[in-house]
């Protein structure tokens, strides 16, 4: 128990420091490469902060712990879309670039719809409600390839920011980003290990551990990066990080996991999928309609409250 608690605390500290380094490096890289901070958030930062989810989900699939694998993806996306984006908006309203985010937001919504379909086995290869099949995993990877190709076509599109020469040297940028990612990944992993051990001592199910403890732990990098970026005024990185991570979690991480081994849906309910879909719909509505191309502090508070209500529902159902 003592070792688990130490891992829990050490993981949080590593994630906090790693987020600072990664945010500094990513901001400098965005300026040096004349790319928008949104694109950096959608690619480099999103991929880097999604590595804990990738490692955990693939390892769980290989070891037969599919409840943790799927719960990690579902829980991470719900946590990202409701809690992280909500906290970010409370710190500073999240302003959307209408030209670009009228496309990224639908991609995020599409990912939530697709995972609902494949988890219902409405595609080829399995009885309804039993597995996310290998065929479905391959389909998700095809969506991932489309998203990556689309994202890299955005360079120069909508990135009408002033050219500012980065004050940070290339070597320092590499050092900050590599060190930040390493701290985030290692810190996230030992946090998950410690938290999972503690949770199991209280007899929680594999699916519940995956969708709560593991997903929150593996999403700590996204939380730390987004909060730090928002605090420093780099809202593009914060927003791109959340949207990019959510899309990659479903298309790439769940796709890889299901392709390696079919994922059992035992222990999950329709409520988990509907909450995920609802979070994507709310972000879309808040961003493009209700908030006039931004998520306000009030709307951010609504998202956070929604996540808290969902967690309470899960705990009450134990």
C-alpha positions in Angstrom: 0.0 0.0 0.0 2.8 2.4 0.9 4.6 1.8 -2.4 1.4 2.3 -4.3 0.8 5.7 -2.6 4.4 6.7 -3.3 3.9 5.8 -7.0 0.7 7.8 -7.0 2.4 11.0 -5.7 5.6 10.7 -7.7 3.5 10.2 -10.9 1.6 13.4 -10.3 4.8 15.4 -9.7 6.5 14.0 -12.9 3.4 14.9 -14.9 3.3 18.5 -13.7 7.0 19.1 -14.4 6.8 17.3 -17.7 3.8 19.4 -18.8 5.8 22.6 -18.2 8.7 21.4 -20.4 6.5 20.1 -23.2 4.4 23.2 -23.3 7.5 25.5 -23.5 9.1 23.3 -26.2 5.9 23.0 -28.3 5.2 26.7 -28.2 8.8 27.4 -29.4 8.6 24.8 -32.1 5.3 26.3 -33.3 6.9 29.6 -33.8 10.2 28.3 -35.3 8.3 26.1 -37.9 5.9 29.0 -38.7 3.0 26.6 -37.8 -0.1 27.5 -35.8 -0.2 26.4 -32.2 -3.4 24.5 -33.0 -1.6 22.3 -35.5 1.2 21.6 -33.0 -1.4 20.7 -30.4 -3.2 18.4 -32.9 -0.1 16.5 -33.8 3.1 16.6 -31.7 1.5 17.4 -28.3 -1.6 15.2 -28.9 0.5 12.2 -30.0 3.0 12.7 -27.2 0.4 13.0 -24.4 -1.5 10.0 -25.9 1.4 7.7 -25.5 0.4 6.6 -22.0 -3.0 5.5 -23.3 -1.4 3.7 -26.2 1.0 1.8 -23.9 -1.7 0.9 -21.4 -4.3 -0.1 -23.9 -2.0 -2.2 -26.1 -0.4 -3.9 -23.1 -3.9 -4.6 -21.7 -5.1 -6.1 -25.0 -2.0 -8.3 -25.2 -2.5 -9.5 -21.6 -6.2 -10.2 -22.1 -7.3 -7.3 -19.8 -9.6 -5.9 -22.4 -11.8 -4.1 -19.8 -8.9 -1.9 -18.9 -8.0 -1.4 -22.6 -11.5 -0.2 -23.7 -12.3 1.6 -20.4 -9.0 3.5 -20.8 -10.0 4.9 -24.2 -13.7 5.7 -23.3 -12.8 7.2 -19.9 -9.9 9.2 -21.3 -12.1 10.8 -24.0 -14.8 11.6 -21.5 -12.3 13.1 -19.1 -10.6 15.1 -21.9 -13.8 16.4 -23.4 -15.6 17.3 -20.2 -13.2 17.8 -17.4 -10.0 19.0 -19.1 -11.7 21.2 -21.7 -14.0 22.5 -18.9 -11.2 23.4 -16.6 -9.3 25.0 -19.5 -12.3 27.2 -20.3 -12.7 28.2 -16.6 -9.1 29.4 -16.6 -9.5 31.3 -19.9 -12.4 31.1 -22.4 -11.5 28.8 -25.3 -11.8 30.7 -28.5 -12.2 28.6 -31.7 -10.8 29.5 -35.0 -14.0 29.1 -37.0 -12.3 28.2 -40.3 -10.3 25.4 -38.8 -12.4 24.1 -35.9 -15.5 23.9 -38.1 -13.6 20.8 -39.4 -11.8 19.6 -36.2 -14.9 19.5 -34.1 -16.9 17.4 -36.6 -13.9 15.0 -36.7 -14.1 14.7 -32.9 -17.8 14.0 -33.1 -17.3 11.5 -35.9 -14.8 9.5 -33.7 -17.4 9.3 -30.9 -20.1 8.1 -33.3 -17.8 5.5 -34.9 -16.7 4.0 -31.5 -20.4 3.7 -30.6 -21.0 1.8 -33.9 -18.1 -0.6 -33.6 -18.7 -1.3 -30.0 -22.3 -2.3 -30.9 -20.7 -4.7 -33.4 -22.9 -3.2 -36.1 -20.0 -3.7 -38.5 -18.6 -6.9 -39.8 -17.3 -9.7 -37.5 -19.2 -10.4 -34.2 -22.4 -10.8 -32.3 -24.0 -7.5 -31.1 -22.6 -6.2 -27.9 -19.9 -8.8 -27.4 -16.6 -7.5 -28.9 -14.8 -4.8 -30.8 -13.5 -7.1 -33.5 -10.2 -7.1 -35.5 -12.2 -5.9 -38.5 -13.5 -3.0 -36.6 -10.0 -2.2 -35.3 -8.6 -2.1 -38.9 -11.5 0.2 -39.9 -10.5 2.5 -37.0 -6.9 2.6 -38.2 -8.1 3.6 -41.7 -10.0 6.5 -40.2 -6.7 7.4 -38.3 -4.8 7.5 -41.6 -7.3 9.9 -43.1 -7.2 12.1 -40.0 -3.3 12.2 -40.0 -3.2 13.0 -43.7 -5.8 15.7 -43.3 -4.0 17.3 -40.3 -0.7 17.6 -42.1 -2.4 19.2 -45.0 -3.3 22.1 -42.7 0.1 23.7 -42.6 -0.4 27.2 -43.7 -4.2 26.8 -43.9 -5.8 29.1 -41.4 -2.5 29.6 -39.5 -2.4 33.3 -40.1 -0.2 34.1 -37.1 2.6 36.6 -37.0 6.0 35.2 -37.7 7.9 35.3 -34.5 11.4 34.0 -34.3 11.6 31.4 -31.5 14.0 32.6 -28.8 14.7 28.9 -27.9 17.5 27.1 -29.8 16.7 23.9 -31.7 18.8 21.8 -29.2 16.9 23.3 -26.3 13.5 22.7 -28.0 14.4 19.0 -28.5 15.7 18.7 -24.9 12.5 20.3 -23.5 10.1 18.3 -25.6 11.9 14.9 -25.2 12.4 15.5 -21.4 8.8 16.6 -21.0 7.4 13.6 -22.9 9.6 11.2 -21.0 8.4 12.7 -17.6 4.8 12.6 -18.7 4.8 9.1 -19.9 6.8 7.6 -17.0 4.8 9.7 -14.5 1.5 8.7 -16.0 2.4 5.0 -15.9 3.5 4.9 -12.3 0.5 6.9 -11.3 -1.7 4.3 -13.0 0.1 1.4 -11.4 -0.2 2.9 -7.9 -3.8 4.0 -8.4 -4.9 0.7 -9.9 -3.3 -1.3 -7.0 -5.2 0.9 -4.5 -8.4 0.5 -6.4 -8.2 -3.3 -6.6 -7.7 -3.4 -2.8 -11.3 -2.0 -2.6 -12.6 -4.7 -5.0 -13.5 -2.5 -8.0 -14.2 -4.2 -11.4 -11.7 -4.2 -14.3 -14.0 -2.1 -16.5 -14.6 0.5 -13.7 -10.9 0.7 -13.0 -10.2 1.3 -16.7 -12.9 3.9 -17.2 -12.1 5.9 -14.0 -8.7 5.4 -12.3 -6.6 4.3 -15.3 -8.2 6.7 -17.8 -7.8 9.7 -15.4 -4.2 8.7 -14.7 -3.3 8.2 -18.4 -5.0 11.6 -19.1 -2.9 13.5 -16.6 -0.5 14.6 -19.4 -3.4 16.1 -21.3 -4.7 17.8 -18.2 -1.3 19.2 -17.2 -0.4 20.4 -20.7 -3.8 22.0 -21.4 -4.0 23.8 -18.0 -0.4 25.0 -18.4 -1.0 26.1 -22.0 -4.2 27.9 -21.0 -2.5 29.6 -18.1 0.2 30.9 -20.5 -2.3 32.0 -23.1 -1.6 29.2 -25.6 -5.2 28.2 -26.0 -4.5 26.7 -29.5 -2.2 24.1 -27.9 -4.7 23.3 -25.2 -7.6 22.9 -27.6 -5.6 21.0 -30.2 -4.2 18.7 -27.5 -7.7 17.7 -26.3 -9.3 17.3 -29.8 -6.2 15.6 -31.2 -5.9 13.2 -28.2 -9.6 12.2 -28.4 -9.5 11.5 -32.1 -6.2 9.5 -31.8 -7.5 7.6 -28.7 -10.3 6.1 -30.8 -8.9 5.8 -34.3 -5.3 4.9 -33.4 -5.2 3.5 -29.9 -8.4 1.6 -29.9 -7.8 0.6 -33.5 -4.4 -0.9 -32.6 -5.7 -2.7 -29.5 -8.7 -4.3 -31.3 -6.5 -5.3 -34.3 -4.1 -7.1 -31.9 -6.9 -8.9 -30.0 -10.7 -8.5 -30.1 -11.9 -6.4 -27.1 -14.7 -7.7 -24.9 -17.5 -5.3 -24.0 -18.3 -7.0 -20.7 -18.7 -4.6 -17.9 -19.7 -1.6 -20.0 -23.1 -0.1 -20.5 -24.7 2.1 -23.1 -24.5 5.0 -20.6 -20.7 5.1 -21.0 -21.0 5.5 -24.8 -23.8 8.0 -24.6 -21.9 10.2 -22.2 -18.9 10.1 -24.6 -21.2 11.1 -27.5 -23.0 13.8 -25.5 -19.6 15.4 -24.5 -18.6 15.6 -28.2 -22.0 17.1 -29.1 -21.9 19.6 -26.3 -18.4 20.8 -27.4 -19.6 21.2 -30.9 -22.7 23.2 -29.8 -20.8 25.3 -27.3 -18.1 26.0 -29.8 -20.0 26.8 -32.9 -23.4 28.0 -31.7 -24.1 28.7 -28.0 -20.8 30.4 -27.2 -20.3 32.3 -30.5 -17.2 30.3 -31.5 -15.9 29.9 -28.0 -16.4 27.9 -24.8 -17.1 30.4 -22.0 -16.3 30.0 -18.3 -19.9 29.2 -17.5 -20.0 26.5 -20.2 -16.7 25.1 -18.9 -18.2 24.8 -15.5 -21.1 22.9 -17.0 -18.8 20.4 -18.6 -16.9 19.9 -15.4 -20.1 19.4 -13.5 -21.3 16.9 -16.1 -18.1 14.9 -15.6 -18.5 14.9 -11.8 -22.1 13.7 -12.2 -21.0 10.9 -14.4 -18.4 9.7 -11.9 -20.9 9.9 -9.1 -23.2 7.7 -11.2 -20.5 5.1 -11.7 -19.6 5.0 -8.0 -23.3 4.7 -7.1 -23.6 1.7 -9.4 -20.8 -0.2 -7.8 
